[in-house]
């Protein structure tokens, strides 16, 4: 399999060597093949050839057929030996095939193998025995001959190897290449010895050769890449399995396991030598790389450490310090390590080279250990003083930062304070201020001046800080100086404006104080004068209600006295206006704006003049009003007398008439007819008196229109007269009606004049209150006196008849009705019903047309509207029920 083995041991196989005789003799002896062995050989050799041919991507089916053209034979030898053979003939003719087979046989011979009685013709002709013999020769030469175990080689070497490897297995005893393998445990032991994980050896039994053989063949094929070259059945059934077949198959195990070991051993020796060289080369390379990197790092770092340009900001400088700290803590320590490592590596390398007889190492130009030491020295020189410089710079910047911050802070505070101050100082607020405003503004301004003085210090500090920043060469000095300049300029400007404002405020105060004095004087005099005018206006417009001549004369006298005071008042008015004009002159001269409103009064000259004009206008109006009122009072007095003269006559007349009528109805002189005649005469005389009443109403209307509410000349009011007159009219009408009713009653019930007189006498006797009525108690007494004997219920029933409206009073008429009820000759419901029956022509119902024919229209319609439809058996359409109607007519009063 591995062709380099044959080179190692080539010297053992010289042509004259005895080793060759052994296989050769075997070959001659076995010339006549046993059919069973031939079958085993054919299978094994085919499989063995294919295990190599597959590497070239091909295979054979039939061993004596497929090698006949020599092409696959040559290919097999090329694969096994790893060498190129002469180029094969591509023709199909026998001569081409013989040529190819010969090339193969010559190659085998060139490897020191004697091919006894094997010719190309027999192979080309497909001689099975010859072909198998040739393949065995190849197997022997390339797979078995090179085996060497403890001074034995080839077949014995292979046998010894098998014995050594299976020694630990008690049930395996390998003595040959035939029957020792029949139980299959030998194959299993070889696999288990090298790859214990592939076979569970403990489970195998000696008496189950089929299982053992198949287990070994399957595992070898699957895991060791050794094709199945034997048939388990053939081995078990053959008395003595074919030795060549077994050897061929076992040799594959040897190459699979032992080949690896040899290759490893040889390779290890080479590797060891190479490894020393590689390691040394690697160490040299590492040294060069490390030296280059370290020198490069030093070359890059030195300029950074030598750069002493200061930064402008604290932050940047602190960053530098931070970077330096990182360099010292993080970046430099590994480099110190590297430098040390470099020196160690260099010494180690030189020692190794010396021990392995190699020449000493010379680093490339500029990378000697001494070069690195020099460079390192330069680095440390640059580093020296860098940190000190950084700290000094930071100290300087800290001072600068502190000063700059202090400058900014103070400047900001100052600017915030001065913000708006110039505008404030330039405002002309005093031009429109009142005196109290001015005093407040002055106080405020004084406070501002002392505030301003207090800020002087800060301005000086700001200038001093700016100066120091300049001396310390602060990077942002120009902007600091500009800001400082602005602050100083503004400060000077504030001083000037403060002075100006102070003067303006004081000047304005003096002017306003003068005006204020005048305002005060104006207010002191204007107020009482204004009050006097308002009082006068009120009095002059005061509405007056007088009812007598005397009252109006009193008002006129007072008015004349007032008019006498007017000239003096006008003088005072002139004086007050004079004060106002003086103020106006000052305002005009000094252009003071704020003199508009007097703080001490709301009264102004226009108002005074307007009110004065009003007073002068009201005086003649008042004169006129008083004259008119005087005339009106005289007229009213006339009207009062006129009404009183008439009322004093009419009132007593009505009274007299009332008394006379009362007497007539009670005294009962003569018959009822006589009384009626007498009363009608009275009625006429009363009606004739009406024009006098109307005339009095006319006078009363005049009095009311003149709004006269009292009249001392009479006790009668129009209302008294009206009520008396209405009562008189009502009384006469009622009295006449009573007499007429008495006549009706008397005639209806056949009462004689004597009976009537008796009833009247009884009634008058029991009308104890003389009201022309009896109350319930009077009536009860009257009934008892007439012989009635009754309980409460009976009396209540009688009361419900005589007093149906429940007023608790009994009139004379009701009394007569009650007294005369028994003897009455009145119509009844039955009589009315009989009358309707006549009109209906004896029917039980009546028709609307019959009613309209027999009765006056309004009474006919009255009946039709109130009668219900008749529903008897003899009813016809439109039939009306006169019976229930007749009963209803008497329903309420029928006792």
HELIX and SHEET records of a PDB file:
HELIX    1   1 UNK A    4  UNK A    8  1                                   5    
HELIX    2   2 UNK A   10  UNK A   13  5                                   4    
HELIX    3   3 UNK A   19  UNK A   29  1                                  11    
HELIX    4   4 UNK A   35  UNK A   53  1                                  19    
HELIX    5   5 UNK A   54  UNK A   56  5                                   3    
HELIX    6   6 UNK A   63  UNK A   66  1                                   4    
HELIX    7   7 UNK A   71  UNK A   81  1                                  11    
HELIX    8   8 UNK A   94  UNK A  110  1                                  17    
HELIX    9   9 UNK A  120  UNK A  125  1                                   6    
HELIX   10  10 UNK A  128  UNK A  139  1                                  12    
HELIX   11  11 UNK A  140  UNK A  144  3                                   5    
HELIX   12  12 UNK A  154  UNK A  166  1                                  13    
HELIX   13  13 UNK A  179  UNK A  181  5                                   3    
HELIX   14  14 UNK A  185  UNK A  194  1                                  10    
HELIX   15  15 UNK A  196  UNK A  198  5                                   3    
HELIX   16  16 UNK A  201  UNK A  203  5                                   3    
HELIX   17  17 UNK A  209  UNK A  223  1                                  15    
HELIX   18  18 UNK A  232  UNK A  237  1                                   6    
HELIX   19  19 UNK A  243  UNK A  306  1                                  64    
HELIX   20  20 UNK A  314  UNK A  326  1                                  13    
HELIX   21  21 UNK A  327  UNK A  331  3                                   5    
HELIX   22  22 UNK A  332  UNK A  355  1                                  24    
HELIX   23  23 UNK A  369  UNK A  383  1                                  15    
HELIX   24  24 UNK A  386  UNK A  418  1                                  33    
HELIX   25  25 UNK A  421  UNK A  426  1                                   6    
HELIX   26  26 UNK A  429  UNK A  432  5                                   4    
HELIX   27  27 UNK A  435  UNK A  471  1                                  37    
HELIX   28  28 UNK A  477  UNK A  541  1                                  65    
HELIX   29  29 UNK A  549  UNK A  563  1                                  15    
HELIX   30  30 UNK A  566  UNK A  590  1                                  25    
HELIX   31  31 UNK A  593  UNK A  595  5                                   3    
HELIX   32  32 UNK A  605  UNK A  667  1                                  63    
HELIX   33  33 UNK A  672  UNK A  688  1                                  17    
HELIX   34  34 UNK A  690  UNK A  705  1                                  16    
HELIX   35  35 UNK A  718  UNK A  749  1                                  32    
HELIX   36  36 UNK A  753  UNK A  766  1                                  14    
HELIX   37  37 UNK A  776  UNK A  785  1                                  10    
HELIX   38  38 UNK A  792  UNK A  802  1                                  11    
HELIX   39  39 UNK A  812  UNK A  819  1                                   8    
HELIX   40  40 UNK A  829  UNK A  839  1                                  11    
HELIX   41  41 UNK A  848  UNK A  854  1                                   7    
HELIX   42  42 UNK A  857  UNK A  866  1                                  10    
HELIX   43  43 UNK A  882  UNK A  891  1                                  10    
SHEET    1   A 2 UNK A 148  UNK A 149  0                                        
SHEET    2   A 2 UNK A 152  UNK A 153 -1                                        
SHEET    1   B 2 UNK A 773  UNK A 775  0                                        
SHEET    2   B 2 UNK A 809  UNK A 811 -1                                        
SHEET    1   C 3 UNK A 846  UNK A 847  0                                        
SHEET    2   C 3 UNK A 879  UNK A 881 -1                                        
SHEET    3   C 3 UNK A 868  UNK A 869 -1                                        
END                                                                             
